[in-house]
Amino acid sequence: MNKLRLYFIAGLTLATLAANAQSPGAVIDVQHYGFHIQLSDATDNIKGKADILVKFLATPGSFHINLVKKELTAKA
């Protein structure tokens, strides 16, 4: 059951990211992105990798990619 819930949350997250990948009038154009997730039942570890190819349409004043650091607290 927990595995099914994890897949659902991962799918929902990816769908949300896909919907917000590019906004109208942006100075960047996201050409391609991919997400790779590796799960381990033996160690309860989740490893992930994101590949993003971006084309700059104009010189941006700033460019920000929000990455979340690993949480060191106990499992929920």
All heavy atoms as a GROMACS GRO file, in nm:
protein
  578
    1MET      N    1   0.083  -0.120   0.000
    1MET     CA    2   0.000   0.000   0.000
    1MET      C    3   0.087   0.125   0.000
    1MET      O    4   0.056   0.220  -0.069
    1MET     CB    5  -0.093  -0.004   0.122
    1MET     CG    6  -0.188   0.110   0.127
    1MET     SD    7  -0.311   0.094  -0.003
    1MET     CE    8  -0.427   0.213   0.048
    2ASN      N    9   0.196   0.126   0.079
    2ASN     CA   10   0.283   0.243   0.083
    2ASN      C   11   0.350   0.268  -0.051
    2ASN      O   12   0.371   0.382  -0.090
    2ASN     CB   13   0.390   0.227   0.192
    2ASN     CG   14   0.331   0.245   0.330
    2ASN    OD1   15   0.227   0.310   0.345
    2ASN    ND2   16   0.394   0.187   0.429
    3LYS      N   17   0.384   0.160  -0.123
    3LYS     CA   18   0.447   0.173  -0.254
    3LYS      C   19   0.349   0.238  -0.352
    3LYS      O   20   0.387   0.324  -0.430
    3LYS     CB   21   0.491   0.036  -0.303
    3LYS     CG   22   0.592   0.041  -0.413
    3LYS     CD   23   0.631  -0.101  -0.453
    3LYS     CE   24   0.780  -0.114  -0.450
    3LYS     NZ   25   0.823  -0.244  -0.502
    4LEU      N   26   0.223   0.196  -0.348
    4LEU     CA   27   0.121   0.254  -0.435
    4LEU      C   28   0.103   0.402  -0.404
    4LEU      O   29   0.093   0.484  -0.496
    4LEU     CB   30  -0.011   0.178  -0.417
    4LEU     CG   31  -0.127   0.226  -0.503
    4LEU    CD1   32  -0.093   0.211  -0.650
    4LEU    CD2   33  -0.251   0.147  -0.470
    5ARG      N   34   0.103   0.437  -0.278
    5ARG     CA   35   0.089   0.577  -0.239
    5ARG      C   36   0.209   0.659  -0.289
    5ARG      O   37   0.193   0.770  -0.337
    5ARG     CB   38   0.077   0.589  -0.087
    5ARG     CG   39   0.050   0.731  -0.044
    5ARG     CD   40   0.039   0.753   0.105
    5ARG     NE   41  -0.003   0.638   0.182
    5ARG     CZ   42   0.020   0.624   0.311
    5ARG    NH1   43   0.085   0.717   0.377
    5ARG    NH2   44  -0.020   0.518   0.375
    6LEU      N   45   0.328   0.602  -0.279
    6LEU     CA   46   0.449   0.670  -0.326
    6LEU      C   47   0.442   0.694  -0.476
    6LEU      O   48   0.475   0.802  -0.524
    6LEU     CB   49   0.573   0.589  -0.289
    6LEU     CG   50   0.705   0.647  -0.334
    6LEU    CD1   51   0.729   0.780  -0.264
    6LEU    CD2   52   0.818   0.551  -0.303
    7TYR      N   53   0.400   0.593  -0.552
    7TYR     CA   54   0.386   0.609  -0.697
    7TYR      C   55   0.283   0.717  -0.731
    7TYR      O   56   0.302   0.796  -0.822
    7TYR     CB   57   0.348   0.478  -0.764
    7TYR     CG   58   0.459   0.376  -0.769
    7TYR    CD1   59   0.434   0.243  -0.743
    7TYR    CD2   60   0.590   0.414  -0.801
    7TYR    CE1   61   0.536   0.150  -0.748
    7TYR    CE2   62   0.691   0.321  -0.806
    7TYR     CZ   63   0.664   0.189  -0.781
    7TYR     OH   64   0.764   0.097  -0.786
    8PHE      N   65   0.174   0.720  -0.658
    8PHE     CA   66   0.070   0.820  -0.682
    8PHE      C   67   0.124   0.960  -0.656
    8PHE      O   68   0.105   1.051  -0.737
    8PHE     CB   69  -0.052   0.793  -0.593
    8PHE     CG   70  -0.158   0.898  -0.606
    8PHE    CD1   71  -0.238   0.903  -0.717
    8PHE    CD2   72  -0.176   0.992  -0.506
    8PHE    CE1   73  -0.336   1.002  -0.730
    8PHE    CE2   74  -0.272   1.090  -0.517
    8PHE     CZ   75  -0.353   1.094  -0.631
    9ILE      N   76   0.194   0.978  -0.545
    9ILE     CA   77   0.250   1.109  -0.510
    9ILE      C   78   0.355   1.150  -0.612
    9ILE      O   79   0.359   1.266  -0.656
    9ILE     CB   80   0.308   1.108  -0.367
    9ILE    CG1   81   0.194   1.096  -0.266
    9ILE    CG2   82   0.390   1.234  -0.340
    9ILE    CD1   83   0.239   1.070  -0.124
   10ALA      N   84   0.440   1.057  -0.654
   10ALA     CA   85   0.542   1.087  -0.755
   10ALA      C   86   0.477   1.128  -0.886
   10ALA      O   87   0.517   1.225  -0.951
   10ALA     CB   88   0.634   0.968  -0.774
   11GLY      N   89   0.374   1.056  -0.928
   11GLY     CA   90   0.304   1.090  -1.052
   11GLY      C   91   0.236   1.224  -1.044
   11GLY      O   92   0.239   1.304  -1.139
   12LEU      N   93   0.174   1.254  -0.933
   12LEU     CA   94   0.107   1.382  -0.914
   12LEU      C   95   0.208   1.496  -0.915
   12LEU      O   96   0.185   1.600  -0.976
   12LEU     CB   97   0.030   1.381  -0.781
   12LEU     CG   98  -0.057   1.502  -0.752
   12LEU    CD1   99  -0.164   1.517  -0.858
   12LEU    CD2  100  -0.121   1.488  -0.615
   13THR      N  101   0.324   1.474  -0.851
   13THR     CA  102   0.429   1.575  -0.850
   13THR      C  103   0.481   1.600  -0.990
   13THR      O  104   0.498   1.715  -1.032
   13THR     CB  105   0.545   1.530  -0.758
   13THR    OG1  106   0.493   1.511  -0.627
   13THR    CG2  107   0.656   1.634  -0.755
   14LEU      N  108   0.505   1.495  -1.066
   14LEU     CA  109   0.554   1.510  -1.204
   14LEU      C  110   0.452   1.581  -1.291
   14LEU      O  111   0.487   1.664  -1.374
   14LEU     CB  112   0.591   1.375  -1.262
   14LEU     CG  113   0.713   1.307  -1.198
   14LEU    CD1  114   0.735   1.170  -1.260
   14LEU    CD2  115   0.837   1.393  -1.210
   15ALA      N  116   0.325   1.550  -1.272
   15ALA     CA  117   0.221   1.617  -1.350
   15ALA      C  118   0.215   1.766  -1.316
   15ALA      O  119   0.198   1.850  -1.404
   15ALA     CB  120   0.085   1.552  -1.323
   16THR      N  121   0.233   1.800  -1.190
   16THR     CA  122   0.234   1.940  -1.149
   16THR      C  123   0.355   2.012  -1.208
   16THR      O  124   0.343   2.125  -1.256
   16THR     CB  125   0.237   1.950  -0.995
   16THR    OG1  126   0.123   1.882  -0.944
   16THR    CG2  127   0.233   2.095  -0.950
   17LEU      N  128   0.471   1.949  -1.204
   17LEU     CA  129   0.591   2.011  -1.262
   17LEU      C  130   0.576   2.030  -1.412
   17LEU      O  131   0.617   2.131  -1.466
   17LEU     CB  132   0.714   1.924  -1.232
   17LEU     CG  133   0.760   1.919  -1.087
   17LEU    CD1  134   0.873   1.818  -1.072
   17LEU    CD2  135   0.804   2.055  -1.039
   18ALA      N  136   0.514   1.934  -1.478
   18ALA     CA  137   0.494   1.946  -1.622
   18ALA      C  138   0.401   2.063  -1.654
   18ALA      O  139   0.422   2.134  -1.752
   18ALA     CB  140   0.438   1.816  -1.678
   19ALA      N  141   0.300   2.085  -1.574
   19ALA     CA  142   0.206   2.193  -1.598
   19ALA      C  143   0.269   2.330  -1.576
   19ALA      O  144   0.231   2.427  -1.639
   19ALA     CB  145   0.085   2.177  -1.506
   20ASN      N  146   0.370   2.338  -1.490
   20ASN     CA  147   0.432   2.466  -1.458
   20ASN      C  148   0.573   2.480  -1.514
   20ASN      O  149   0.649   2.563  -1.470
   20ASN     CB  150   0.439   2.482  -1.305
   20ASN     CG  151   0.302   2.491  -1.244
   20ASN    OD1  152   0.213   2.548  -1.302
   20ASN    ND2  153   0.286   2.431  -1.128
   21ALA      N  154   0.609   2.397  -1.610
   21ALA     CA  155   0.746   2.399  -1.662
   21ALA      C  156   0.779   2.530  -1.732
   21ALA      O  157   0.894   2.574  -1.730
   21ALA     CB  158   0.767   2.282  -1.758
   22GLN      N  159   0.683   2.595  -1.793
   22GLN     CA  160   0.710   2.717  -1.867
   22GLN      C  161   0.588   2.808  -1.863
   22GLN      O  162   0.478   2.766  -1.890
   22GLN     CB  163   0.744   2.679  -2.011
   22GLN     CG  164   0.789   2.793  -2.095
   22GLN     CD  165   0.838   2.741  -2.230
   22GLN    OE1  166   0.886   2.630  -2.239
   22GLN    NE2  167   0.822   2.821  -2.331
   23SER      N  168   0.610   2.934  -1.831
   23SER     CA  169   0.499   3.028  -1.827
   23SER      C  170   0.506   3.121  -1.948
   23SER      O  171   0.614   3.147  -2.001
   23SER     CB  172   0.503   3.109  -1.697
   23SER     OG  173   0.626   3.178  -1.687
   24PRO      N  174   0.393   3.173  -1.994
   24PRO     CA  175   0.392   3.263  -2.109
   24PRO      C  176   0.475   3.389  -2.082
   24PRO      O  177   0.473   3.443  -1.972
   24PRO     CB  178   0.244   3.300  -2.125
   24PRO     CG  179   0.170   3.191  -2.054
   24PRO     CD  180   0.261   3.144  -1.946
   25GLY      N  181   0.552   3.432  -2.182
   25GLY     CA  182   0.634   3.551  -2.167
   25GLY      C  183   0.766   3.526  -2.096
   25GLY      O  184   0.838   3.619  -2.062
   26ALA      N  185   0.800   3.400  -2.071
   26ALA     CA  186   0.922   3.366  -2.000
   26ALA      C  187   1.044   3.393  -2.088
   26ALA      O  188   1.036   3.393  -2.210
   26ALA     CB  189   0.920   3.221  -1.958
   27VAL      N  190   1.158   3.417  -2.024
   27VAL     CA  191   1.283   3.440  -2.099
   27VAL      C  192   1.357   3.309  -2.122
   27VAL      O  193   1.464   3.308  -2.182
   27VAL     CB  194   1.374   3.542  -2.027
   27VAL    CG1  195   1.308   3.678  -2.023
   27VAL    CG2  196   1.410   3.494  -1.888
   28ILE      N  197   1.302   3.199  -2.072
   28ILE     CA  198   1.361   3.069  -2.098
   28ILE      C  199   1.258   2.977  -2.163
   28ILE      O  200   1.138   2.997  -2.149
   28ILE     CB  201   1.414   3.003  -1.968
   28ILE    CG1  202   1.301   2.978  -1.870
   28ILE    CG2  203   1.526   3.084  -1.906
   28ILE    CD1  204   1.339   2.890  -1.753
   29ASP      N  205   1.308   2.879  -2.237
   29ASP     CA  206   1.222   2.780  -2.300
   29ASP      C  207   1.274   2.643  -2.258
   29ASP      O  208   1.385   2.605  -2.293
   29ASP     CB  209   1.228   2.796  -2.452
   29ASP     CG  210   1.137   2.698  -2.525
   29ASP    OD1  211   1.056   2.631  -2.460
   29ASP    OD2  212   1.148   2.690  -2.649
   30VAL      N  213   1.195   2.570  -2.182
   30VAL     CA  214   1.235   2.436  -2.139
   30VAL      C  215   1.216   2.343  -2.258
   30VAL      O  216   1.105   2.316  -2.300
   30VAL     CB  217   1.152   2.389  -2.018
   30VAL    CG1  218   1.190   2.248  -1.978
   30VAL    CG2  219   1.170   2.485  -1.901
   31GLN      N  220   1.328   2.295  -2.313
   31GLN     CA  221   1.326   2.212  -2.432
   31GLN      C  222   1.292   2.066  -2.399
   31GLN      O  223   1.221   2.001  -2.473
   31GLN     CB  224   1.463   2.216  -2.501
   31GLN     CG  225   1.505   2.355  -2.544
   31GLN     CD  226   1.430   2.402  -2.666
   31GLN    OE1  227   1.426   2.333  -2.766
   31GLN    NE2  228   1.369   2.518  -2.657
   32HIS      N  229   1.349   2.018  -2.291
   32HIS     CA  230   1.330   1.878  -2.253
   32HIS      C  231   1.360   1.861  -2.105
   32HIS      O  232   1.444   1.930  -2.050
   32HIS     CB  233   1.424   1.788  -2.334
   32HIS     CG  234   1.418   1.644  -2.295
   32HIS    ND1  235   1.315   1.561  -2.332
   32HIS    CD2  236   1.501   1.568  -2.219
   32HIS    CE1  237   1.336   1.440  -2.282
   32HIS    NE2  238   1.448   1.442  -2.212
   33TYR      N  239   1.289   1.770  -2.041
   33TYR     CA  240   1.323   1.734  -1.904
   33TYR      C  241   1.286   1.588  -1.881
   33TYR      O  242   1.200   1.533  -1.946
   33TYR     CB  243   1.255   1.825  -1.801
   33TYR     CG  244   1.105   1.830  -1.811
   33TYR    CD1  245   1.026   1.743  -1.738
   33TYR    CD2  246   1.041   1.923  -1.892
   33TYR    CE1  247   0.889   1.747  -1.746
   33TYR    CE2  248   0.904   1.929  -1.901
   33TYR     CZ  249   0.828   1.840  -1.828
   33TYR     OH  250   0.692   1.845  -1.837
   34GLY      N  251   1.358   1.527  -1.791
   34GLY     CA  252   1.332   1.388  -1.756
   34GLY      C  253   1.359   1.367  -1.609
   34GLY      O  254   1.447   1.431  -1.551
   35PHE      N  255   1.282   1.278  -1.550
   35PHE     CA  256   1.298   1.245  -1.410
   35PHE      C  257   1.321   1.096  -1.398
   35PHE      O  258   1.249   1.016  -1.457
   35PHE     CB  259   1.174   1.287  -1.329
   35PHE     CG  260   1.150   1.434  -1.332
   35PHE    CD1  261   1.062   1.488  -1.422
   35PHE    CD2  262   1.216   1.517  -1.244
   35PHE    CE1  263   1.039   1.625  -1.426
   35PHE    CE2  264   1.194   1.652  -1.247
   35PHE     CZ  265   1.105   1.707  -1.338
   36HIS      N  266   1.421   1.058  -1.322
   36HIS     CA  267   1.456   0.918  -1.302
   36HIS      C  268   1.451   0.890  -1.152
   36HIS      O  269   1.517   0.957  -1.074
   36HIS     CB  270   1.595   0.890  -1.357
   36HIS     CG  271   1.614   0.943  -1.496
   36HIS    ND1  272   1.571   0.875  -1.608
   36HIS    CD2  273   1.666   1.058  -1.542
   36HIS    CE1  274   1.598   0.946  -1.715
   36HIS    NE2  275   1.656   1.058  -1.678
   37ILE      N  276   1.370   0.792  -1.114
   37ILE     CA  277   1.352   0.759  -0.972
   37ILE      C  278   1.387   0.613  -0.950
   37ILE      O  279   1.344   0.526  -1.026
   37ILE     CB  280   1.208   0.787  -0.927
   37ILE    CG1  281   1.174   0.934  -0.945
   37ILE    CG2  282   1.188   0.744  -0.783
   37ILE    CD1  283   1.030   0.968  -0.918
   38GLN      N  284   1.466   0.587  -0.847
   38GLN     CA  285   1.505   0.451  -0.810
   38GLN      C  286   1.462   0.427  -0.665
   38GLN      O  287   1.499   0.502  -0.576
   38GLN     CB  288   1.656   0.434  -0.824
   38GLN     CG  289   1.707   0.297  -0.792
   38GLN     CD  290   1.857   0.287  -0.808
   38GLN    OE1  291   1.926   0.386  -0.825
   38GLN    NE2  292   1.908   0.166  -0.802
   39LEU      N  293   1.384   0.323  -0.646
   39LEU     CA  294   1.332   0.289  -0.514
   39LEU      C  295   1.396   0.161  -0.463
   39LEU      O  296   1.428   0.072  -0.541
   39LEU     CB  297   1.181   0.268  -0.519
   39LEU     CG  298   1.097   0.380  -0.578
   39LEU    CD1  299   0.954   0.335  -0.592
   39LEU    CD2  300   1.107   0.503  -0.493
   40SER      N  301   1.415   0.151  -0.332
   40SER     CA  302   1.468   0.030  -0.271
   40SER      C  303   1.384  -0.006  -0.150
   40SER      O  304   1.379   0.070  -0.053
   40SER     CB  305   1.614   0.050  -0.229
   40SER     OG  306   1.659  -0.061  -0.154
   41ASP      N  307   1.318  -0.120  -0.156
   41ASP     CA  308   1.241  -0.168  -0.042
   41ASP      C  309   1.333  -0.217   0.069
   41ASP      O  310   1.299  -0.210   0.187
   41ASP     CB  311   1.147  -0.280  -0.083
   41ASP     CG  312   1.029  -0.229  -0.164
   41ASP    OD1  313   0.994  -0.111  -0.148
   41ASP    OD2  314   0.973  -0.308  -0.243
   42ALA      N  315   1.449  -0.268   0.032
   42ALA     CA  316   1.542  -0.324   0.131
   42ALA      C  317   1.597  -0.217   0.224
   42ALA      O  318   1.614  -0.240   0.343
   42ALA     CB  319   1.656  -0.396   0.060
   43THR      N  320   1.625  -0.097   0.170
   43THR     CA  321   1.687   0.008   0.252
   43THR      C  322   1.597   0.128   0.273
   43THR      O  323   1.635   0.223   0.340
   43THR     CB  324   1.817   0.057   0.186
   43THR    OG1  325   1.785   0.111   0.056
   43THR    CG2  326   1.917  -0.054   0.171
   44ASP      N  327   1.477   0.128   0.213
   44ASP     CA  328   1.384   0.242   0.220
   44ASP      C  329   1.446   0.370   0.165
   44ASP      O  330   1.414   0.480   0.209
   44ASP     CB  331   1.336   0.267   0.364
   44ASP     CG  332   1.239   0.160   0.410
   44ASP    OD1  333   1.176   0.096   0.324
   44ASP    OD2  334   1.225   0.141   0.532
   45ASN      N  335   1.536   0.356   0.068
   45ASN     CA  336   1.598   0.472   0.004
   45ASN      C  337   1.528   0.504  -0.126
   45ASN      O  338   1.483   0.415  -0.197
   45ASN     CB  339   1.746   0.446  -0.026
   45ASN     CG  340   1.832   0.453   0.098
   45ASN    OD1  341   1.796   0.518   0.195
   45ASN    ND2  342   1.944   0.383   0.096
   46ILE      N  343   1.521   0.633  -0.156
   46ILE     CA  344   1.471   0.680  -0.284
   46ILE      C  345   1.579   0.768  -0.344
   46ILE      O  346   1.624   0.863  -0.280
   46ILE     CB  347   1.341   0.761  -0.268
   46ILE    CG1  348   1.233   0.678  -0.202
   46ILE    CG2  349   1.295   0.814  -0.403
   46ILE    CD1  350   1.108   0.755  -0.167
   47LYS      N  351   1.622   0.735  -0.465
   47LYS     CA  352   1.721   0.817  -0.534
   47LYS      C  353   1.653   0.877  -0.656
   47LYS      O  354   1.576   0.811  -0.725
   47LYS     CB  355   1.841   0.733  -0.578
   47LYS     CG  356   1.923   0.680  -0.463
   47LYS     CD  357   2.042   0.603  -0.514
   47LYS     CE  358   2.123   0.548  -0.397
   47LYS     NZ  359   2.240   0.473  -0.444
   48GLY      N  360   1.682   1.004  -0.682
   48GLY     CA  361   1.621   1.069  -0.796
   48GLY      C  362   1.720   1.154  -0.872
   48GLY      O  363   1.821   1.200  -0.817
   49LYS      N  364   1.694   1.171  -1.001
   49LYS     CA  365   1.778   1.253  -1.088
   49LYS      C  366   1.686   1.328  -1.183
   49LYS      O  367   1.591   1.272  -1.237
   49LYS     CB  368   1.874   1.164  -1.167
   49LYS     CG  369   1.961   1.238  -1.264
   49LYS     CD  370   2.049   1.140  -1.342
   49LYS     CE  371   2.123   1.211  -1.451
   49LYS     NZ  372   2.197   1.117  -1.537
   50ALA      N  373   1.715   1.456  -1.203
   50ALA     CA  374   1.639   1.538  -1.298
   50ALA      C  375   1.734   1.591  -1.403
   50ALA      O  376   1.839   1.647  -1.370
   50ALA     CB  377   1.570   1.653  -1.226
   51ASP      N  378   1.700   1.572  -1.530
   51ASP     CA  379   1.776   1.627  -1.642
   51ASP      C  380   1.689   1.735  -1.706
   51ASP      O  381   1.574   1.709  -1.742
   51ASP     CB  382   1.808   1.520  -1.745
   51ASP     CG  383   1.897   1.411  -1.691
   51ASP    OD1  384   1.995   1.445  -1.621
   51ASP    OD2  385   1.870   1.293  -1.718
   52ILE      N  386   1.744   1.856  -1.720
   52ILE     CA  387   1.668   1.968  -1.774
   52ILE      C  388   1.751   2.036  -1.882
   52ILE      O  389   1.866   2.074  -1.859
   52ILE     CB  390   1.633   2.070  -1.664
   52ILE    CG1  391   1.560   2.002  -1.549
   52ILE    CG2  392   1.550   2.184  -1.721
   52ILE    CD1  393   1.545   2.089  -1.426
   53LEU      N  394   1.694   2.051  -2.002
   53LEU     CA  395   1.758   2.123  -2.112
   53LEU      C  396   1.681   2.254  -2.132
   53LEU      O  397   1.561   2.252  -2.160
   53LEU     CB  398   1.756   2.040  -2.240
   53LEU     CG  399   1.816   2.104  -2.364
   53LEU    CD1  400   1.964   2.131  -2.344
   53LEU    CD2  401   1.795   2.015  -2.484
   54VAL      N  402   1.751   2.366  -2.115
   54VAL     CA  403   1.688   2.498  -2.119
   54VAL      C  404   1.749   2.581  -2.231
   54VAL      O  405   1.870   2.584  -2.248
   54VAL     CB  406   1.708   2.571  -1.984
   54VAL    CG1  407   1.647   2.709  -1.987
   54VAL    CG2  408   1.648   2.490  -1.871
   55LYS      N  409   1.664   2.650  -2.307
   55LYS     CA  410   1.708   2.745  -2.410
   55LYS      C  411   1.676   2.885  -2.358
   55LYS      O  412   1.562   2.913  -2.321
   55LYS     CB  413   1.636   2.719  -2.541
   55LYS     CG  414   1.672   2.815  -2.650
   55LYS     CD  415   1.594   2.782  -2.777
   55LYS     CE  416   1.624   2.880  -2.888
   55LYS     NZ  417   1.544   2.849  -3.008
   56PHE      N  418   1.776   2.972  -2.356
   56PHE     CA  419   1.754   3.109  -2.311
   56PHE      C  420   1.708   3.194  -2.430
   56PHE      O  421   1.779   3.208  -2.529
   56PHE     CB  422   1.882   3.167  -2.250
   56PHE     CG  423   1.918   3.105  -2.118
   56PHE    CD1  424   2.001   2.994  -2.112
   56PHE    CD2  425   1.866   3.155  -2.000
   56PHE    CE1  426   2.032   2.936  -1.991
   56PHE    CE2  427   1.896   3.097  -1.880
   56PHE     CZ  428   1.979   2.987  -1.874
   57LEU      N  429   1.588   3.251  -2.421
   57LEU     CA  430   1.532   3.335  -2.526
   57LEU      C  431   1.581   3.479  -2.514
   57LEU      O  432   1.580   3.553  -2.611
   57LEU     CB  433   1.379   3.331  -2.520
   57LEU     CG  434   1.319   3.190  -2.529
   57LEU    CD1  435   1.169   3.196  -2.507
   57LEU    CD2  436   1.353   3.125  -2.661
   58ALA      N  437   1.622   3.517  -2.397
   58ALA     CA  438   1.676   3.650  -2.369
   58ALA      C  439   1.766   3.635  -2.246
   58ALA      O  440   1.765   3.532  -2.179
   58ALA     CB  441   1.564   3.750  -2.341
   59THR      N  442   1.844   3.737  -2.220
   59THR     CA  443   1.930   3.733  -2.102
   59THR      C  444   1.843   3.756  -1.978
   59THR      O  445   1.786   3.864  -1.962
   59THR     CB  446   2.039   3.841  -2.110
   59THR    OG1  447   2.112   3.822  -2.231
   59THR    CG2  448   2.132   3.832  -1.992
   60PRO      N  449   1.833   3.655  -1.892
   60PRO     CA  450   1.748   3.672  -1.774
   60PRO      C  451   1.819   3.756  -1.669
   60PRO      O  452   1.941   3.754  -1.657
   60PRO     CB  453   1.727   3.529  -1.725
   60PRO     CG  454   1.848   3.455  -1.772
   60PRO     CD  455   1.889   3.522  -1.902
   61GLY      N  456   1.741   3.831  -1.593
   61GLY     CA  457   1.797   3.906  -1.480
   61GLY      C  458   1.849   3.809  -1.376
   61GLY      O  459   1.951   3.831  -1.313
   62SER      N  460   1.778   3.698  -1.360
   62SER     CA  461   1.822   3.591  -1.271
   62SER      C  462   1.757   3.461  -1.318
   62SER      O  463   1.659   3.462  -1.392
   62SER     CB  464   1.784   3.621  -1.126
   62SER     OG  465   1.643   3.625  -1.114
   63PHE      N  466   1.813   3.352  -1.273
   63PHE     CA  467   1.761   3.221  -1.310
   63PHE      C  468   1.766   3.135  -1.185
   63PHE      O  469   1.869   3.127  -1.119
   63PHE     CB  470   1.847   3.160  -1.422
   63PHE     CG  471   1.798   3.028  -1.469
   63PHE    CD1  472   1.684   3.018  -1.545
   63PHE    CD2  473   1.866   2.912  -1.437
   63PHE    CE1  474   1.638   2.896  -1.590
   63PHE    CE2  475   1.821   2.788  -1.480
   63PHE     CZ  476   1.707   2.781  -1.558
   64HIS      N  477   1.655   3.074  -1.148
   64HIS     CA  478   1.647   3.001  -1.022
   64HIS      C  479   1.588   2.863  -1.046
   64HIS      O  480   1.484   2.850  -1.110
   64HIS     CB  481   1.559   3.079  -0.924
   64HIS     CG  482   1.544   3.013  -0.792
   64HIS    ND1  483   1.642   3.014  -0.696
   64HIS    CD2  484   1.442   2.942  -0.739
   64HIS    CE1  485   1.599   2.947  -0.590
   64HIS    NE2  486   1.478   2.902  -0.614
   65ILE      N  487   1.657   2.762  -0.998
   65ILE     CA  488   1.604   2.627  -0.995
   65ILE      C  489   1.592   2.589  -0.849
   65ILE      O  490   1.690   2.591  -0.775
   65ILE     CB  491   1.696   2.528  -1.070
   65ILE    CG1  492   1.704   2.566  -1.217
   65ILE    CG2  493   1.643   2.386  -1.056
   65ILE    CD1  494   1.799   2.480  -1.297
   66ASN      N  495   1.473   2.554  -0.806
   66ASN     CA  496   1.448   2.523  -0.666
   66ASN      C  497   1.477   2.374  -0.642
   66ASN      O  498   1.406   2.288  -0.689
   66ASN     CB  499   1.304   2.556  -0.631
   66ASN     CG  500   1.276   2.539  -0.483
   66ASN    OD1  501   1.368   2.521  -0.404
   66ASN    ND2  502   1.150   2.546  -0.447
   67LEU      N  503   1.582   2.346  -0.569
   67LEU     CA  504   1.616   2.210  -0.531
   67LEU      C  505   1.598   2.197  -0.380
   67LEU      O  506   1.638   2.284  -0.304
   67LEU     CB  507   1.760   2.177  -0.570
   67LEU     CG  508   1.792   2.189  -0.718
   67LEU    CD1  509   1.940   2.166  -0.742
   67LEU    CD2  510   1.709   2.091  -0.800
   68VAL      N  511   1.541   2.089  -0.337
   68VAL     CA  512   1.515   2.067  -0.196
   68VAL      C  513   1.626   1.978  -0.140
   68VAL      O  514   1.656   1.873  -0.196
   68VAL     CB  515   1.377   2.001  -0.175
   68VAL    CG1  516   1.351   1.975  -0.029
   68VAL    CG2  517   1.268   2.088  -0.234
   69LYS      N  518   1.683   2.020  -0.028
   69LYS     CA  519   1.789   1.940   0.031
   69LYS      C  520   1.732   1.819   0.103
   69LYS      O  521   1.615   1.816   0.140
   69LYS     CB  522   1.873   2.024   0.126
   69LYS     CG  523   1.802   2.064   0.255
   69LYS     CD  524   1.894   2.142   0.344
   69LYS     CE  525   1.824   2.172   0.475
   69LYS     NZ  526   1.910   2.236   0.570
   70LYS      N  527   1.815   1.720   0.125
   70LYS     CA  528   1.776   1.598   0.193
   70LYS      C  529   1.740   1.628   0.337
   70LYS      O  530   1.812   1.698   0.406
   70LYS     CB  531   1.892   1.498   0.188
   70LYS     CG  532   1.862   1.367   0.253
   70LYS     CD  533   1.981   1.273   0.241
   70LYS     CE  534   1.957   1.143   0.309
   70LYS     NZ  535   2.071   1.052   0.300
   71GLU      N  536   1.626   1.577   0.380
   71GLU     CA  537   1.582   1.595   0.517
   71GLU      C  538   1.646   1.488   0.604
   71GLU      O  539   1.639   1.369   0.571
   71GLU     CB  540   1.429   1.586   0.526
   71GLU     CG  541   1.378   1.619   0.664
   71GLU     CD  542   1.226   1.620   0.666
   71GLU    OE1  543   1.164   1.651   0.565
   71GLU    OE2  544   1.172   1.588   0.774
   72LEU      N  545   1.708   1.527   0.714
   72LEU     CA  546   1.782   1.433   0.797
   72LEU      C  547   1.700   1.379   0.914
   72LEU      O  548   1.753   1.306   0.997
   72LEU     CB  549   1.909   1.500   0.848
   72LEU     CG  550   2.007   1.545   0.739
   72LEU    CD1  551   2.125   1.620   0.800
   72LEU    CD2  552   2.055   1.427   0.658
   73THR      N  553   1.572   1.412   0.920
   73THR     CA  554   1.489   1.364   1.031
   73THR      C  555   1.440   1.222   1.003
   73THR      O  556   1.457   1.168   0.894
   73THR     CB  557   1.368   1.457   1.052
   73THR    OG1  558   1.290   1.459   0.932
   73THR    CG2  559   1.413   1.597   1.088
   74ALA      N  560   1.376   1.162   1.101
   74ALA     CA  561   1.327   1.025   1.088
   74ALA      C  562   1.218   1.015   0.983
   74ALA      O  563   1.155   1.115   0.946
   74ALA     CB  564   1.275   0.978   1.223
   75LYS      N  565   1.194   0.894   0.936
   75LYS     CA  566   1.090   0.868   0.836
   75LYS      C  567   0.952   0.898   0.893
   75LYS      O  568   0.927   0.879   1.010
   75LYS     CB  569   1.093   0.722   0.791
   75LYS     CG  570   1.217   0.686   0.716
   75LYS     CD  571   1.208   0.542   0.673
   75LYS     CE  572   1.319   0.466   0.740
   75LYS     NZ  573   1.312   0.325   0.716
   76ALA      N  574   0.863   0.940   0.805
   76ALA     CA  575   0.725   0.967   0.847
   76ALA      C  576   0.642   0.842   0.848
   76ALA      O  577   0.668   0.749   0.783
   76ALA     CB  578   0.663   1.070   0.752
   0.00000   0.00000   0.00000
